[in-house]
Amino acid sequence: MERSPGALVWGCLLLGLGMLIHGTHAQNSPQDFLIPHNAARAEVGVDPISWDDAVAAYTQGYANQRVGDCNLEHSGGR
């Protein structure tokens, strides 16, 4: 049985589309992280955590500073 090159192209496109659709289930909101994290914390008797926009903004700013070298250095909380 001989297959045309077009069938291979279509097969690759369909495979790629399937992977793209599957990738749309990414974690995007704070709750997407907090719900499973807090469930794990509850299993070991630890209080839940909550999202803090000020902390998120601080850490994003610090990550932006480190993007050039990716060195893991303590921020000093400043």
Secondary structure per residue as TSV (DSSP state, phi and psi in degrees):
chain	resnum	aa	ss	phi	psi
A	1	M	-	360.0	125.3
A	2	E	-	-102.8	136.5
A	3	R	-	-110.8	144.5
A	4	S	-	-82.0	154.3
A	5	P	H	-59.7	-29.2
A	6	G	H	-62.9	-35.8
A	7	A	H	-65.2	-38.5
A	8	L	H	-65.1	-43.0
A	9	V	H	-61.5	-47.2
A	10	W	H	-63.0	-39.2
A	11	G	H	-62.1	-43.5
A	12	C	H	-64.9	-40.8
A	13	L	H	-63.0	-43.1
A	14	L	H	-65.9	-39.8
A	15	L	H	-62.9	-44.8
A	16	G	H	-62.9	-40.4
A	17	L	H	-63.7	-41.2
A	18	G	H	-62.0	-39.8
A	19	M	H	-69.3	-36.5
A	20	L	H	-65.6	-45.1
A	21	I	H	-63.3	-42.3
A	22	H	H	-62.5	-35.0
A	23	G	G	-71.3	-9.9
A	24	T	G	-77.6	-2.3
A	25	H	G	-91.7	26.9
A	26	A	-	-69.0	160.0
A	27	Q	-	-81.2	121.1
A	28	N	-	-122.3	-26.8
A	29	S	S	-108.3	157.8
A	30	P	H	-54.7	-37.7
A	31	Q	H	-65.0	-29.6
A	32	D	H	-62.9	-28.0
A	33	F	H	-89.8	-42.3
A	34	L	H	-69.1	-40.4
A	35	I	H	-59.5	-54.6
A	36	P	H	-68.3	-33.3
A	37	H	H	-64.7	-45.8
A	38	N	H	-69.2	-29.8
A	39	A	H	-63.9	-42.5
A	40	A	H	-66.1	-39.1
A	41	R	H	-63.5	-39.7
A	42	A	H	-64.0	-34.8
A	43	E	H	-62.4	-26.6
A	44	V	T	-109.0	13.4
A	45	G	T	74.8	27.6
A	46	V	-	-105.5	140.5
A	47	D	-	-60.7	150.5
A	48	P	-	-71.5	160.5
A	49	I	-	-109.6	164.0
A	50	S	-	-130.1	159.5
A	51	W	-	-75.8	140.0
A	52	D	-	-127.1	112.1
A	53	D	H	-62.1	-33.2
A	54	A	H	-66.6	-42.7
A	55	V	H	-66.5	-41.4
A	56	A	H	-60.9	-42.7
A	57	A	H	-65.5	-40.8
A	58	Y	H	-62.6	-47.7
A	59	T	H	-67.5	-34.3
A	60	Q	H	-66.0	-41.7
A	61	G	H	-62.0	-41.1
A	62	Y	H	-66.8	-41.6
A	63	A	H	-61.9	-38.4
A	64	N	H	-63.3	-33.7
A	65	Q	H	-69.3	-34.1
A	66	R	H	-89.5	-4.4
A	67	V	T	-60.2	-27.7
A	68	G	T	-72.2	-31.9
A	69	D	T	-125.6	-16.5
A	70	C	-	58.7	20.7
A	71	N	-	-68.9	136.5
A	72	L	-	-87.1	98.5
A	73	E	-	-126.5	141.3
A	74	H	-	-65.2	139.7
A	75	S	-	-78.9	-21.8
A	76	G	T	79.1	6.9
A	77	G	T	69.2	22.9
A	78	R	-	-110.4	360.0
